[in-house]
Amino acid sequence: MNLPRTPTGSGLDVRAAAARSLVPILTDKGSLAGLDEHSVVARDRALLKELCYGTCRRLPRLQALAQRLLKQPFKKRDADVQALLLIGIYQLLYMRTPAHAAVGETAGAARLLDKEWATRVLNGCLRRLQREADALQAEVDRDESVALEHPQWLLGKLRSAWPDQWRAIAQANNEPGPMTLRVNQRHNDRETYLTRLTEQGLGGELCLHAPDGITLHTPCDVTVLPGFAQGHVSVQDEAAQLSAALLGPALAPRPGAHVLDACCAPGGKTAHLLEQFDIALTALDSDNQRLARVDDTLARLGLAAELKHADATTRDWWSGTPFDAILLDAPCSGTGVIRRHPDIKALRRKEDIRQLASLQQRLLDNLWPLLRPGGTLLYATCSVLPEENSGQIEAFLARTPDARATTPNDVAWGEPSGPGRQLFPAQNSHDGFFYARLEKQTA
């Protein structure tokens, strides 16, 4: 029985904690969103995060190598030992961890899981990998999905949808995303804020497409960002920041515009709209815990919105007053943000895409009547799959006679994709996003 232990700061301790954190992912019962960084001492938290996120990022390849190293697979109840093996392989192949620590402390961590029998198995597997690394890697990499570290079903969808870009998408997914900031224009312009960053030794560059964005050269803890606690800056990917610019033409000339953010958590786009425009915003989400995060974000930034815990596929929460604009940041597969959420590789299934597309359709059909004639709905996803993006909007336009796509064609970002624009994840730049702007025709 694995009882909670007081963190000691040992190399064994952080590896055991990482193994426990990975079990829900390996057993399809949880995600990295539940990672408890406080399960280890403060100095080990960066290492814990690297072990967990890095292992998930390389998971298809690590699992293929583990299969070659084991004479027989571990039993389901030993998913924590399986996690230790994956962690050990990750350290040997992808980290600068000294080999003796990657092997000895990973194998030894099995004792903290009350599975001392596994120390010999882990030690033997990892030492064999040291001896035969080149041959074993060449063997597993014959499988394209292993070499590109993506599930086969997802590679197939990417190749079919984007025959010229699919490999670059997969390669970008395998690298950590940069840390990008959104400067609150109510306090600073981004050039002034970049100077403040530079003065504190935090280098960065202005984002190419997002007018409020700065991408840091090196990620840092938010507590060291000047003015973070006072609401001067937030963390938000460049692609996610584009929603405010796309809704701008509908909001800038209408002080007090009635706006709905239909699936608002965790609140980044909500806050950006309130920073940019003088609007009356209703922020809706079906997850009460995530809605609390939106409340915290707005409080830090000194912003206000009407928060509603409700389901956007229903209308029992609606007052009956039409909205001037609606932002529908729809639930999706997250295939454009895998580099930030690498556990998607393990948790997402092919059959999920159809279910998500059905939910997106219900959301569009339910929210469209809430928009006034002449109003604008911005549909957004962090997906790169056409079923959730261009195909979804094409089908909506076909069944909705008063809807017209007004997505701009003259912007410098992304590329045309049906009635919208698609961004692909780019190394050292933005995530993968899709946007389609729709206008409700007047009678």
Secondary structure, DSSP 4 states (H G I P E B T S, - for coil): ----------HHHHHHHHHHHHHHHHTTS--GGG--GGGS-GGGHHHHHHHHHHHHHTHHHHHHHHHHH-SSPPPGGGHHHHHHHHHHHHHHHHS---HHHHHHHHHHGGGGGT-TTHHHHHHHHHHHHHHHHHHHHHHHTTSHHHHTTS-HHHHHHHHHH-TTTHHHHHHHHTSPPPPEEEE-TTT--HHHHHHHHHHTT--EEE-SS-TTEEEESS---GGGSTTTTTTSEEE--HHHHHHHHHHHHHHTT-TTEEEEETT-TT-HHHHHHHHH--EEEEEEES-HHHHHHHHHHHHHHT---EEEE--TT--TT--SPPEEEEEEE-----TT-TTT-TTHHHH--HHHHHHHHHHHHHHHHHHGGGEEEEEEEEEEES---GGGTHHHHHHHHHH-TTEEE---SS-SSSEEETTEEEE---TTS---EEEEEEEEPP-
